[in-house]
Amino acid sequence: MMATTFSDRRQAGRALAGKLRHYAGRKDVTVLALPRGGVPVAYQVAKTLKAPLDVFVVRKLGVPGYEELAMGAIAPANVRVLNDEIVTRLAVPASVIDEVAAKEQRELDRRERLYRGDRAPLRLRGRNVILVDDGLATGSTMRAAIKALRQSRPAHIVAAVPVGSPETCEAMRDEADEVLCATTPQPFVSVGSWYGDFSQTSDEEVRDLLARAGARTSSGDDPADAVVAALNKHILQLSGGPQDYDHLLEQIDEAPFVLLGEASHGTHEFYEERARITRRLIEEKGFVGVAVEADWPDAYRVNRYVQGAGCDLDAEEALADFRRFPTWMWRNKVVVDFIEWLRRHNRTSEGTKPKAGFYGLDLYALHGSMKAVLHYLDRVDPAAAEVARHRYSCFDHFGPDPQIYGFVAGTAIGKSCQEDVVAQLVDMLKRRPAPAEAQAGLLDDELFAAQQNAHLVKNAEAYYRAMFLAPESTWNLRDRHMAETFEALAAHLTRRVQFPKIVVWAHNSHLGDARATDRSSHGEINLGQLIREKHGHKAFLVGFTTYRGTVTAASDWGGPAERKSVRPALADSYETLLHGVSFDRFQLDLRGNGASLPRRLLERAIGVIYRPETERASHYFRADLSAQFDAVLHFDETRPVEPLERSSEWNGEIPETYPSGV
C-alpha cells in the first residue's frame, strides 16, 4: 500500500497554506473553495493568510454508469467545460451530456442556496483569487471554475491544491495565472490515494466552516481558536503511564458513585481506559461493585466467577451467557482481561478487603431471567417453583422472541402477562434466605440475585409491551429499570460495606445527564440524570469522546460485527472542537473549566449500529458537555474493540476510501 501524504484535508490545508505565505496579510486576496472537499482545505488557507473565504460551486459531469469518471463540469454563469478525450473515446451523445448537465445544474443551484443562504457572493473584480480544491486528477472541475471566474474579472487567479497529477498540474498553467500543486507524486493513481482520511465532506460541515470564516473575518479571530486556546491551559495529557489518572482520582475524591461512559459500544480505547480507571478505583478507593450495561443473569454468572463461586474455568467461559446480539459488547479481549484481573484481586485481597462484584443493569433478558428465577426456586423451594412456572407459562404461547409477545399484548390482540409477573415479583420480595444458603456462606446474595431477576421480568414485560402503541418511551422504561437496579444493588451491598462504592459502565447517552441534551425536550430521561438527581455530587460522571478511527459495529440490528471506519466528526461538534487541542489523548475537568466550552454543540453517539451514510440524523444530538459530565476523556483516533468471535466482515480489510467509496 502506498504511503499517504496527508492525514486529512485539514492537515493538507495547513501544508498548502505554507506554500502560499507570500499572499499572507494582503488586503486584495480572496480564497474560493470548490465544495465540498475543497472547503476544509481552503478554510485552513484562508485562516493562515487572514483572507476572506467563499465557495465557488462547480459540478462534475459524470459518465452515466461510471459517475466517478468526469466527462466535464459546469459552473455558474452557464459555463460548461467538456473533457473532449473522454467524450470522444466513449462516444457520449450530446443529448446525454445535456441530460446530465441539467441534473447537475439543479444540484448546483441547490448548493449555492444551501451554502450561502441570503448572503451575496464576495466581489471578485480586481482581486487576487486563490481557487482551492483537495486535489487535481483530470482537472475538468478546476478548468470550469477558472473559466467561470474570468467573467468576474479578477486581477489574478491562482489554482492551488495539496496534491495533483503532474500532467494535469502542468496543463493547468494554460488556464490559471498561477498554479500551485503542493505535491505531484508519480504514479499519481488518484487524489484519495494521498490522504489517510478522504471521507466525504458533509453539507453541514461546509456551512459551519463558511460561518466560522465569516465570523473570523468580521472579528479578526476564529471563535473556535479562542476556545481551544483556553482549553489547552486546562487539559491533562494522557501518556499511557501509571500516573495518567491521578488527577481524575483526586477529582472523584470520596464520591461513592463513578459513571464511566463510552461514545460507542465498539471502541478499544474506551474499554481499555475504563478498565484501567476501574482497577484503580477498586484498589485505591475501595470500590466494591462494577455495574454494567448488560443483562442481570448474564452478568451474575461472571459475578460468581470473580468471587470464586460457580464452576467456570476461566473468564471466557464465565462470559458464555452473552450470546444475544451484540456479543462483542462483553465478549471481547479487554473484558476478558479485566474479569481475570478482578478474580485475582478478590483472591489475593480475601480477608483484608471486601470482594468486588460484577453486575448487570439492563432488562432485555426476559426469558433468561425467568429461567434464573425458576432455577433458584427449584433448589430452595420446589413448591414455590411450580407456582412461578405456572405464572411464567403465560409467555409460552409467544415463542422465544419477546417482541412477538410485546406486539400481541401491546396492541391488545391478546391478554398480557402483567399480573402474573407482578405477582411473582411480590412473592420473591417476601422471601428470606434459605438455611442452606447461609450454611454455604453465600448469605443472601443468591436470593437477591433471584429477586433482581424477578424484577427484570416484571420490567421487561412492560418494556416489550410498550414497544407497540404505549404512551411511555421504551428508552425511559429501560433507564428507569437500570436506575432501580443500581439503587437496589447499592442497598444490598451495605450488608457487606457500610458505604459501598460502585462504578458504572454504559454508553455516554445513558450516563451523561439527559437534562443537558436536546433529548430532554422530548421527555427523555436517563440513568445519569436519575443518579444525579438522587445523589448530587456523590455521583461523578465521565464521558469519553473520539474524533475519528475505526469501530466494531453492525450495519443492522442482529447483523454481524464489522470493522468500520469512523468518519471525522462534523464541524459543529464537541469532537471537532477537542480535535483542535494540542494533544491526541487528554482529560478535561468540566467542573472547574467547563465555562470555556460552547454550550450547544453536536455530540456523536455510536451504539451497536453505525451507519455513516446517515450519520448526522442517526448518530448526533445537541448537548451542553459541561453540564452533561463532570470530566471528559478524549482519544482523537481510536481503534475497534476485538471480539472473541470474529466474523468474516470483521476480519476483512477496510477499503482505504470507506465509507465514501471515492
C-alpha positions in Angstrom: 0.0 0.0 0.0 1.5 3.4 -1.0 2.2 5.9 1.8 -0.2 8.8 2.4 1.0 12.4 2.2 -1.7 14.0 4.3 -3.7 12.6 7.3 -6.8 14.6 6.3 -8.0 17.7 4.4 -7.3 19.8 7.5 -3.6 18.9 7.5 -3.4 19.2 3.7 -4.8 22.8 4.0 -2.2 23.8 6.5 0.5 22.4 4.2 -0.9 24.2 1.2 -1.1 27.4 3.2 2.6 27.2 3.9 3.3 27.3 0.2 1.1 30.5 -0.2 2.5 32.6 2.6 3.6 35.3 0.1 -0.1 36.2 0.0 -0.5 36.5 3.8 -1.9 39.7 5.1 -2.7 41.3 1.7 -6.0 43.1 1.5 -6.6 42.2 -2.1 -6.7 38.4 -1.7 -9.9 36.2 -1.7 -9.9 32.4 -1.2 -12.5 30.5 -3.0 -13.2 26.8 -2.3 -14.6 24.2 -4.6 -17.2 22.3 -2.5 -17.4 20.1 -0.8 -13.9 18.6 -0.4 -12.1 21.8 -1.1 -13.7 23.7 1.7 -11.8 22.2 4.7 -8.6 22.7 2.8 -9.5 26.3 1.8 -10.6 27.1 5.4 -7.0 26.5 6.6 -5.6 28.5 3.7 -7.9 31.5 4.4 -7.2 31.3 8.1 -3.4 31.3 7.7 -3.5 34.1 5.1 -6.1 36.1 7.0 -8.2 36.3 3.9 -12.0 36.1 3.3 -13.4 32.7 2.2 -16.3 31.9 0.0 -17.4 28.9 -2.1 -17.4 28.6 -5.9 -19.8 25.9 -6.8 -18.8 23.7 -9.7 -20.4 20.4 -10.6 -18.7 17.4 -12.3 -20.5 15.8 -15.2 -20.0 12.1 -14.6 -20.3 9.5 -17.4 -23.7 7.7 -16.9 -23.0 4.3 -15.2 -19.4 5.4 -14.3 -20.2 8.6 -12.4 -16.7 8.9 -10.9 -15.3 9.3 -14.4 -15.6 13.0 -15.3 -16.6 13.9 -18.9 -16.7 17.6 -18.0 -18.1 20.1 -15.5 -20.4 23.1 -15.2 -20.1 26.3 -13.2 -22.2 29.4 -12.6 -23.0 31.8 -15.5 -23.9 28.8 -17.7 -20.2 27.7 -18.1 -19.7 24.2 -19.4 -16.3 22.5 -19.9 -16.0 19.1 -21.5 -13.2 16.6 -21.5 -13.1 16.0 -25.2 -10.9 12.9 -24.9 -13.4 11.2 -22.7 -16.4 12.3 -24.7 -14.9 11.2 -27.9 -13.5 7.9 -26.7 -16.8 6.8 -25.1 -18.9 8.4 -27.9 -21.2 10.1 -25.4 -24.1 11.6 -27.3 -24.8 15.4 -26.9 -28.3 14.6 -25.6 -26.8 12.5 -22.8 -24.4 15.3 -21.9 -27.4 17.8 -21.9 -29.4 15.5 -19.6 -26.5 15.1 -17.1 -25.8 18.8 -17.2 -29.5 19.7 -16.5 -29.5 17.4 -13.5 -26.2 18.8 -12.2 -27.4 22.4 -12.8 -30.3 21.7 -10.3 -27.8 20.5 -7.8 -25.5 23.4 -8.4 -28.4 25.8 -7.7 -29.4 23.9 -4.6 -25.9 24.1 -3.2 -25.5 27.7 -3.9 -28.6 28.4 -1.8 -27.7 25.9 0.9 -24.1 27.1 1.4 -24.6 30.8 1.0 -28.2 31.4 2.0 -29.1 35.0 1.6 -25.5 36.2 1.7 -24.3 37.7 -1.6 -21.2 36.2 -3.2 -17.9 38.1 -2.5 -16.9 40.7 -5.0 -14.0 39.3 -7.1 -13.3 42.1 -9.6 -9.7 43.3 -9.4 -8.9 40.7 -6.6 -6.2 38.1 -6.4 -8.3 34.9 -6.2 -6.9 31.7 -4.8 -9.1 28.8 -6.0 -8.7 25.8 -3.8 -9.7 22.1 -4.2 -8.5 19.0 -2.3 -6.7 17.7 -5.4 -6.3 17.7 -9.2 -7.0 14.5 -11.2 -8.4 15.2 -14.6 -8.7 19.0 -13.8 -12.1 19.4 -15.5 -13.7 20.9 -12.4 -10.9 23.4 -11.8 -10.9 24.4 -15.5 -14.7 25.0 -15.4 -14.2 27.1 -12.3 -11.4 29.2 -13.8 -13.4 29.8 -17.0 -16.4 31.0 -15.0 -14.2 33.2 -12.7 -12.8 35.0 -15.7 -16.2 36.6 -16.2 -15.9 38.3 -12.8 -12.6 40.0 -14.0 -10.3 39.1 -11.1 -6.8 40.6 -11.3 -5.1 37.2 -10.8 -6.2 33.6 -10.5 -4.2 31.0 -8.5 -5.2 27.3 -8.9 -4.0 25.8 -5.6 -4.3 22.1 -4.4 -2.4 20.0 -1.9 -1.8 17.1 -4.4 -2.3 16.7 -8.1 -1.4 14.7 -11.2 1.9 16.0 -12.6 0.4 16.1 -16.1 -2.7 17.9 -15.0 -0.9 20.4 -12.9 1.3 21.3 -15.8 -1.6 21.5 -18.2 -3.4 23.8 -15.8 -0.8 26.5 -16.4 -2.6 27.2 -19.7 -5.8 28.0 -17.7 -4.7 29.8 -14.5 -2.4 32.7 -14.0 -0.5 30.7 -11.3 -0.7 27.1 -10.4 0.4 25.7 -7.1 0.3 21.9 -6.6 2.0 21.3 -3.2 2.9 17.7 -4.2 2.8 15.9 -7.6 3.5 12.2 -6.8 4.3 9.8 -9.5 2.5 7.4 -10.1 -0.5 9.6 -9.2 -3.3 6.9 -9.1 -6.0 9.2 -7.5 -6.5 12.1 -5.2 -7.7 9.9 -2.4 -4.6 7.7 -2.5 -2.6 10.5 -0.9 -5.0 11.1 2.1 -5.2 8.9 5.2 -8.8 10.1 5.6 -10.6 11.0 2.4 -14.2 10.6 3.6 -16.9 12.8 2.2 -17.3 16.3 3.5 -20.9 17.0 4.5 -23.1 20.0 3.6 -23.3 20.8 7.3 -19.5 20.9 7.6 -19.3 23.3 4.6 -21.9 25.6 6.1 -20.2 25.6 9.5 -16.7 26.4 8.1 -18.1 29.2 6.0 -19.9 30.6 9.1 -16.7 30.4 11.1 -14.7 32.0 8.4 -17.2 34.8 8.2 -17.1 35.3 12.0 -13.3 35.4 11.8 -13.2 37.9 9.0 -15.6 40.2 11.0 -13.8 40.0 14.3 -10.3 39.2 13.2 -10.2 35.9 15.0 -11.7 32.4 14.7 -14.1 31.9 17.8 -13.1 28.2 17.9 -9.4 29.1 18.2 -10.1 31.2 21.3 -11.9 28.2 22.9 -9.2 25.8 22.0 -6.6 28.2 23.4 -8.5 28.3 26.7 -8.9 24.5 26.8 -5.2 24.0 26.2 -4.5 25.6 29.5 -6.6 23.1 31.4 -6.2 19.7 29.8 -4.1 16.9 31.2 -2.3 14.8 28.6 -2.7 11.0 28.9 0.5 9.3 28.1 -0.4 5.7 28.9 1.7 5.8 32.0 0.7 4.7 35.6 0.1 8.3 36.7 -2.4 9.1 33.9 -5.5 9.2 36.1 -4.0 10.7 39.3 -5.9 13.9 38.8 -9.1 12.2 37.9 -9.0 10.2 41.2 -8.3 13.4 43.1 -11.4 15.0 41.5 -13.5 11.9 42.3 -12.3 12.2 45.9 -14.7 10.2 48.1 -17.6 10.2 45.7 -19.1 6.7 46.0 -20.6 6.5 42.5 -18.5 6.9 39.4 -20.1 6.6 36.0 -17.7 5.9 33.1 -19.2 6.4 29.7 -18.3 5.4 26.1 -19.2 7.2 22.8 -19.5 3.8 21.1 -20.0 0.2 22.1 -17.1 -1.0 20.0 -14.0 1.2 20.7 -10.9 -0.4 22.2 -9.7 2.7 24.0 -13.0 3.3 25.8 -13.0 -0.3 27.1 -9.3 -0.3 27.9 -9.1 3.0 29.7 -12.3 2.4 31.6 -10.9 -0.8 32.9 -7.6 1.0 33.9 -9.6 3.6 35.9 -11.8 0.9 37.5 -8.8 -1.1 38.7 -7.5 2.0 40.4 -10.9 2.8 41.9 -11.1 -0.8 43.4 -7.5 -0.9 44.6 -7.1 2.7 45.9 -10.6 3.8 46.8 -12.3 0.6 47.9 -15.0 0.3 45.2 -16.9 -3.0 45.6 -19.2 -3.1 42.6 -18.9 -2.8 38.8 -22.4 -2.3 37.3 -22.5 -2.5 33.5 -24.9 -2.1 30.6 -25.7 -5.8 30.4 -28.5 -8.1 31.5 -28.5 -9.2 35.1 -28.5 -13.0 34.7 -25.6 -13.0 32.2 -23.5 -10.6 34.3 -24.3 -12.5 37.5 -22.6 -15.6 36.1 -19.5 -13.5 35.7 -20.0 -12.2 39.3 -19.9 -15.8 40.6 -16.7 -16.4 38.8 -14.9 -13.2 40.0 -16.0 -14.0 43.6 -14.6 -17.6 43.4 -18.0 -19.3 43.1 -19.6 -21.2 40.2 -17.8 -23.8 38.1 -16.5 -21.8 35.1 -12.8 -22.5 34.4 -11.9 -19.0 33.1 -13.3 -15.6 32.2 -14.2 -16.5 28.6 -16.3 -19.4 29.9 -17.9 -17.2 32.5 -19.0 -14.8 29.7 -20.6 -17.7 27.8 -24.2 -16.5 28.5 -23.5 -13.3 26.5 -24.9 -14.8 23.3 -27.5 -12.2 22.4 -26.7 -9.5 19.9 -24.4 -7.7 20.2 -22.0 -10.3 21.7 -18.9 -8.2 21.2 -20.0 -5.6 23.8 -18.9 -8.0 26.5 -17.3 -11.0 24.8 -14.1 -9.1 23.8 -10.5 -9.4 24.9 -10.5 -6.2 27.1 -13.4 -7.5 29.2 -11.8 -11.0 29.5 -8.6 -9.4 30.8 -10.5 -7.3 33.3 -12.6 -10.2 34.6 -9.4 -12.3 35.1 -7.8 -9.3 37.0 -10.9 -8.9 39.2 -10.9 -12.6 40.1 -7.2 -12.4 41.0 -7.7 -9.2 43.0 -10.6 -10.8 45.0 -8.5 -13.9 45.7 -5.4 -12.0 46.9 -7.3 -9.5 49.0 -9.6 -12.1 50.6 -9.8 -11.5 54.4 -8.4 -7.9 54.1 -10.8 -6.2 51.8 -14.4 -6.8 50.6 -14.6 -8.7 47.3 -15.6 -6.6 44.3 -18.6 -7.9 42.2 -19.7 -7.6 38.6 -23.4 -6.9 38.0 -25.8 -6.1 35.1 -28.3 -3.3 34.9 -30.2 -3.9 31.6 -33.5 -5.5 31.0 -33.5 -7.4 27.7 -33.2 -10.9 29.2 -36.8 -11.7 29.8 -36.5 -15.4 29.2 -33.1 -15.7 30.8 -34.3 -14.1 34.0 -37.4 -16.3 34.2 -35.1 -19.3 33.8 -32.9 -18.0 36.6 -35.9 -17.4 39.0 -37.1 -21.0 38.3 -33.6 -22.4 38.8 -33.3 -20.7 42.2 -36.7 -21.8 43.4 -36.2 -25.4 42.2 -33.2 -25.6 44.6 -34.7 -23.9 47.6 -38.5 -24.3 47.4 -39.9 -26.7 44.7 -43.5 -25.8 45.6 -42.9 -22.1 45.0 -41.1 -23.1 41.8 -44.2 -24.7 40.5 -46.3 -21.6 41.2 -43.7 -19.5 39.4 -43.5 -21.9 36.5 -47.3 -21.6 36.1 -47.2 -17.8 36.1 -44.3 -17.6 33.6 -46.0 -20.1 31.3 -48.1 -17.2 30.2 -45.3 -16.4 27.8 -45.1 -19.9 26.3 -47.6 -19.1 23.6 -45.5 -16.4 22.0 -42.2 -18.3 21.4 -38.7 -17.2 22.2 -38.9 -13.7 20.7 -40.2 -11.3 23.4 -41.1 -8.7 20.7 -43.8 -11.0 19.4 -45.3 -11.0 22.9 -44.9 -7.2 23.0 -46.8 -6.8 19.8 -49.7 -9.1 20.8 -50.1 -7.7 24.3 -49.2 -4.1 23.5 -51.8 -3.9 20.7 -54.5 -5.6 22.9 -54.7 -8.5 20.5 -54.2 -10.9 23.4 -54.1 -10.9 27.2 -50.9 -9.6 28.7 -48.8 -11.3 31.4 -48.5 -8.2 33.5 -50.5 -9.5 36.5 -48.5 -12.8 36.6 -45.1 -11.2 36.6 -46.1 -8.6 39.2 -47.5 -11.4 41.5 -44.3 -13.4 41.1 -42.1 -10.3 42.0 -44.2 -9.7 45.1 -43.7 -13.3 46.2 -39.9 -13.1 45.6 -39.6 -9.9 47.6 -41.3 -11.5 50.6 -38.8 -14.4 50.7 -35.9 -14.7 53.1 -32.7 -16.6 52.6 -33.0 -20.4 52.9 -30.9 -22.0 55.7 -28.9 -23.9 53.1 -27.6 -20.7 51.6 -26.4 -19.3 54.9 -24.7 -22.6 55.7 -22.9 -22.4 52.3 -21.6 -19.0 53.2 -23.5 -17.3 50.4 -25.5 -15.1 52.8 -28.5 -13.7 50.9 -26.6 -13.0 47.6 -28.4 -15.7 45.7 -31.8 -14.6 46.9 -31.0 -11.0 46.0 -30.0 -12.2 42.5 -33.2 -14.1 42.1 -35.2 -11.1 43.3 -33.4 -8.9 40.7 -34.3 -11.5 38.0 -38.0 -11.3 39.0 -37.7 -7.6 39.0 -36.2 -7.7 35.5 -39.0 -10.0 34.2 -41.6 -7.5 35.5 -39.9 -4.5 33.9 -39.0 -6.4 30.7 -42.6 -7.4 30.2 -43.6 -3.7 30.4 -40.8 -2.7 28.1 -41.7 -5.1 25.3 -45.4 -4.3 25.7 -44.5 -0.6 25.4 -42.8 -1.1 22.1 -46.2 -1.0 20.4 -48.6 1.8 20.9 -47.6 2.6 24.5 -47.6 6.2 25.8 -44.2 6.0 27.6 -41.0 5.6 25.6 -39.1 2.3 25.9 -36.0 4.4 26.5 -37.4 5.8 29.7 -38.6 2.4 30.9 -35.2 0.9 30.2 -33.2 3.7 32.0 -35.6 3.7 35.0 -35.1 0.0 35.3 -31.3 0.5 35.3 -31.7 3.2 37.9 -33.9 0.9 40.1 -31.4 -2.0 39.7 -28.5 0.4 40.6 -30.3 1.6 43.8 -31.2 -2.0 44.8 -27.6 -3.1 44.3 -26.3 -0.2 46.4 -28.7 -1.0 49.2 -27.8 -4.7 49.0 -24.1 -4.1 49.2 -24.5 -2.2 52.5 -24.7 -5.6 54.1 -21.1 -6.0 53.3 -19.8 -2.4 53.4 -21.3 0.4 55.4 -20.9 2.9 52.5 -20.5 0.8 49.3 -18.9 2.4 46.2 -20.0 1.4 42.7 -18.6 2.2 39.3 -21.0 2.1 36.3 -20.0 1.2 32.7 -22.5 2.3 30.0 -22.9 4.4 26.9 -22.4 8.2 27.2 -26.1 8.6 26.2 -27.1 6.7 29.3 -24.6 8.2 31.7 -24.4 11.8 30.6 -27.1 13.9 32.3 -30.0 13.9 29.9 -31.2 17.3 31.1 -28.1 18.8 29.3 -29.2 17.3 25.9 -31.9 18.1 23.4 -33.4 14.7 24.1 -34.8 16.2 27.3 -37.2 18.4 25.2 -38.8 15.1 24.1 -39.3 14.0 27.6 -36.4 11.6 27.7 -34.5 10.8 31.0 -31.5 8.6 31.6 -29.5 6.8 34.2 -27.0 9.6 34.8 -29.8 12.1 35.4 -31.6 9.9 37.8 -28.5 9.1 39.8 -27.5 12.8 39.9 -31.0 13.9 41.0 -30.9 11.5 43.9 -27.2 11.7 44.9 -26.0 15.1 43.7 -22.2 15.5 44.0 -21.8 11.9 45.3 -22.0 10.9 41.7 -19.1 11.7 39.3 -19.9 11.4 35.6 -17.2 10.9 33.0 -17.7 11.0 29.2 -15.5 9.5 26.5 -15.1 11.0 23.0 -13.2 10.4 19.8 -12.8 12.4 16.5 -12.2 9.5 14.1 -10.8 6.0 13.7 -12.4 2.6 13.4 -15.1 0.8 15.4 -16.7 -2.6 15.9 -20.4 -2.2 15.0 -23.1 -3.7 12.8 -25.0 -2.2 9.9 -28.3 -3.5 11.1 -29.8 -4.9 14.3 -28.8 -8.6 14.6 -26.1 -8.2 11.9 -22.6 -9.5 12.1 -19.8 -7.5 13.8 -17.9 -5.4 11.3 -14.8 -3.3 11.5 -15.9 0.1 10.3 -14.2 3.4 9.7 -15.5 6.2 11.8 -15.8 9.4 9.8 -14.1 12.6 11.2 -16.6 14.3 13.4 -18.9 17.0 12.0 -17.6 20.6 12.2 -20.1 21.9 14.6 -19.4 19.2 17.3 -17.5 18.9 20.5 -15.5 16.1 19.0 -14.1 18.5 16.3 -13.5 21.2 18.9 -11.5 18.8 21.1 -9.7 17.6 17.9 -8.1 21.1 17.8 -6.5 20.6 21.2 -2.7 20.2 21.4 -2.7 16.5 22.5 -4.3 13.5 20.9 -5.3 11.9 24.3 -6.2 14.0 27.3 -8.5 14.6 30.2 -10.6 17.8 30.7 -12.1 18.7 34.1 -15.5 20.2 33.4 -16.4 21.0 37.0 -13.7 23.7 37.1 -13.2 24.6 33.5 -16.4 23.9 31.6 -17.2 27.7 31.3 -14.8 28.0 28.4 -16.8 25.5 26.3 -19.6 26.5 23.9 -23.0 25.5 25.2 -25.0 23.6 22.5 -22.8 21.8 20.0 -23.4 18.4 18.3 -22.2 15.3 20.1 -21.8 11.9 18.4 -23.3 8.6 19.7 -22.5 5.3 18.0 -24.3 2.4 19.5 -24.1 -1.2 18.3 -25.1 0.0 14.9 -23.1 2.5 12.8 -24.5 4.0 9.6 -22.0 6.6 8.4 -24.2 7.4 5.3 -26.9 8.8 7.6 -24.6 9.9 10.4 -26.0 13.4 11.1 -29.5 12.1 11.6 -28.8 8.8 13.2 -25.7 9.4 15.4 -25.7 13.1 16.5 -27.7 15.1 19.1 -27.1 18.6 20.6 -25.8 18.8 24.1 -24.1 21.0 26.7 -21.0 19.0 27.5 -20.0 20.9 30.6 -23.5 20.2 32.2 -23.6 16.7 30.9 -20.5 15.4 32.5 -18.0 16.2 35.3 -15.0 15.3 33.2 -14.3 14.1 29.6 -11.6 11.9 28.3 -10.8 12.4 24.6 -8.9 10.0 22.3 -8.5 11.6 19.0 -8.1 8.5 16.9 -9.4 5.2 18.1 -9.4 1.5 17.0 -12.1 -1.2 17.3 -12.5 -3.5 20.3 -11.6 -7.0 19.3 -14.4 -9.6 19.6 -13.7 -13.1 20.9 -15.6 -14.4 17.8 -14.5 -12.6 14.7 -16.9 -12.6 11.7 -15.6 -12.6 8.1 -16.9 -9.0 8.0 -14.7 -8.0 10.9 -11.6 -9.8 9.6 -11.9 -8.3 6.2 -9.8 -5.4 5.1 -11.4 -1.9 5.3 -11.2 -0.1 1.9 -8.9 2.9 2.1 -11.7 5.2 1.0 -14.5 3.7 3.1 -17.2 4.8 3.6 -17.2 7.4 0.8 -16.2 4.9 -1.9 -14.3 7.5 -3.7 
